[in-house]
Amino acid sequence: MASNTSDLPNPYGEDASFGQTTETALTRRVRIRDSQRVLWTRITAIRWSGRTRITTSAAAILATALFASGWGEEYLLVGVALFAIQATLFFPALLASSFAKMSARDRLQLKIGNNRSMEAYPGVERILNTLHERTLRERTRILCAALAAGVLNSVDNFETGTVLVSILYGLAFFLGSISLINTLQLERRIPMIDTDFPLLSMHAPTLHQSTLDWVLSDLVVAHLDPETAGAWDDWVMGLENKVRFNQTPESAVEHLLRVLHLNHLGLLDNERLISQTKRVFRVAAIDDLNNEESKFCYRTLRRLMAHTRTWQPGLFRLIDRLEDAALRGHSSLIENSWRLDLDLPPRCSQGQGDLFVMVHNHSGKPSQVEVDIIAADGEPHHQTLRLNPPVSKQPKKPAKIGEEGNDIVDVLGRLIDNCLVLWIGLAWPQGSTGSKPVQVNLRESNGETLASFVVQTTLSSGFNPEGATEKMLDAAAAVRRIAISVAE
């Protein structure tokens, strides 16, 4: 009689492994797709290839226009060849976009640490929709180029009347124009070209906290794509046992980002950068930061800071003014009980702008204050925020670089850690243009005004260096410049 504890037979056969390698198969599929993305993206991004695609598209339209006007009809095959070459040049770009869409979908649908879904991070749908739209544009332009080649070939090979010839030339010109328009749009940027953070250039911050607790850390995280944001959270949590006893992972990362910015300004050399890092991190974390293969090392963190700096120069202008005031011993910092500073882009496109407000409480006592934001013709016109800024230790004299007890790194760190920073999105009605004043008042709870500033911004519907689209392009370029400089 068989034992009651005998194993049940495998319904798929004794040696079958069905259902046991699902995760491995998924990982292998993702790796293959991503390798194809890298291959075709590199081919698409070959130097001068973008200009070649644009030039060929324009030349094909010009040739069609000449044929339609009666010039050079004996060279119709040249026009056919131009459109055929155009379609051939578009083919690698189509494959690159298709594999980019598949790779992004794989990356964003996978689980990360603690089985958290990346869809919990903002921006997933935006990235997938952007890649889907790009793939449709790629298909459209290659199809139009192929059809235009077929139309011109029909004119050359078949007997056609004057009316039909005019229609065919018009159709070829129309198809070529659609192809050229899509080419001009697509060649502005090639997605997922970066090896460290493939999805970063396609992310735009949409949701963020109004109050920045860890100023630089919160700002950087707000500008990370879902995949990188998930890796960032895992990295910070993994630093629990790699920081000094008087630090938390959050405070150590904030200090690191701060000294990286000072290094960018030239106030800290690389040697002092490393020594400052050792103040908050243990040896294991330092080794990871020096390891070029780590997801977050000195090199990649510099790239993320460059990306964030391009997106939000306003906050970095606030920090730079604070650093300058500390070095010069400005009266607003070492004499006044309250310090208010703010930044708004000089030009705002699409009726939107980011206002940053920094408040320091040097009164020596906790106080509740009101921050009034009044935007002329804004939506809303008036905002009032009741807040409790932390008490900040007021500097007594100008800070120095490297001076014991009065080093700019320590002074700036205390000032940033013990201040209130607001990130407020401003909006105006669609179609609004011209100069708009924005007033910010800092008042005590009893109504007494402590400080007040009025700044001007110009609403524009055209090109704006600090507009969303331009920021995405500039951020991608800045990250790439940092990568090239580091590689050299």
Stockholm file with secondary structure:
# STOCKHOLM 1.0

chainA/1-488         MASNTSDLPNPYGEDASFGQTTETALTRRVRIRDSQRVLWTRITAIRWSGRTRITTSAAAILATALFASGWGEEYLLVGVALFAIQATLFFPALLASSFAKMSARDRLQLKIGNNRSMEAYPGVERILNTLHERTLRERTRILCAALAAGVLNSVDNFETGTVLVSILYGLAFFLGSISLINTLQLERRIPMIDTDFPLLSMHAPTLHQSTLDWVLSDLVVAHLDPETAGAWDDWVMGLENKVRFNQTPESAVEHLLRVLHLNHLGLLDNERLISQTKRVFRVAAIDDLNNEESKFCYRTLRRLMAHTRTWQPGLFRLIDRLEDAALRGHSSLIENSWRLDLDLPPRCSQGQGDLFVMVHNHSGKPSQVEVDIIAADGEPHHQTLRLNPPVSKQPKKPAKIGEEGNDIVDVLGRLIDNCLVLWIGLAWPQGSTGSKPVQVNLRESNGETLASFVVQTTLSSGFNPEGATEKMLDAAAAVRRIAISVAE
#=GR chainA/1-488 SS CCCTTCCCCCTTCTTCCTTSSHHHHHHHHHHHHHHHHHHHHHHHTSTTHHHHHHHHHHHHHHHHHHHHTTSCGGGHHHHHHHHHHHHHHHHHHHHHHHHHHHHHHHHHHSBCGGGCBGGGSTTHHHHHHHHHHHHHHHHHHHHHHHHHHHHHHHHHHSCCCHHHHHHHHHHHHHHHHHHHHHHHHHTTCCTTCCSSCTTGGGCCCCCCCSBCSSHHHHHHHHTSCHHHHHHHHHHHHTTTTSBCTTCCHHHHHHHHHHHHHHHHHTSSCHHHHHHHHHTTBCHHHHHHHHCTTSSSSHHHHHHHHHHHHHHCHHHHHHHHHHHHHHHHTCHHHHTCSEEEEEECCSEEETTEEEEEEEEEECSSSCCCEEEEEEETTCSSSEEEEEECCCBCCCCSSCCBSSCTTSBHHHHHHHHHHTSEEEEEEEECCTTCCEEEEEEEEEEETTSCEEEEEEEEEEEESSCCTTSHHHHHHHHHHHHHHHHHHHHC
#=GC SS_cons         CCCTTCCCCCTTCTTCCTTSSHHHHHHHHHHHHHHHHHHHHHHHTSTTHHHHHHHHHHHHHHHHHHHHTTSCGGGHHHHHHHHHHHHHHHHHHHHHHHHHHHHHHHHHHSBCGGGCBGGGSTTHHHHHHHHHHHHHHHHHHHHHHHHHHHHHHHHHHSCCCHHHHHHHHHHHHHHHHHHHHHHHHHTTCCTTCCSSCTTGGGCCCCCCCSBCSSHHHHHHHHTSCHHHHHHHHHHHHTTTTSBCTTCCHHHHHHHHHHHHHHHHHTSSCHHHHHHHHHTTBCHHHHHHHHCTTSSSSHHHHHHHHHHHHHHCHHHHHHHHHHHHHHHHTCHHHHTCSEEEEEECCSEEETTEEEEEEEEEECSSSCCCEEEEEEETTCSSSEEEEEECCCBCCCCSSCCBSSCTTSBHHHHHHHHHHTSEEEEEEEECCTTCCEEEEEEEEEEETTSCEEEEEEEEEEEESSCCTTSHHHHHHHHHHHHHHHHHHHHC
//
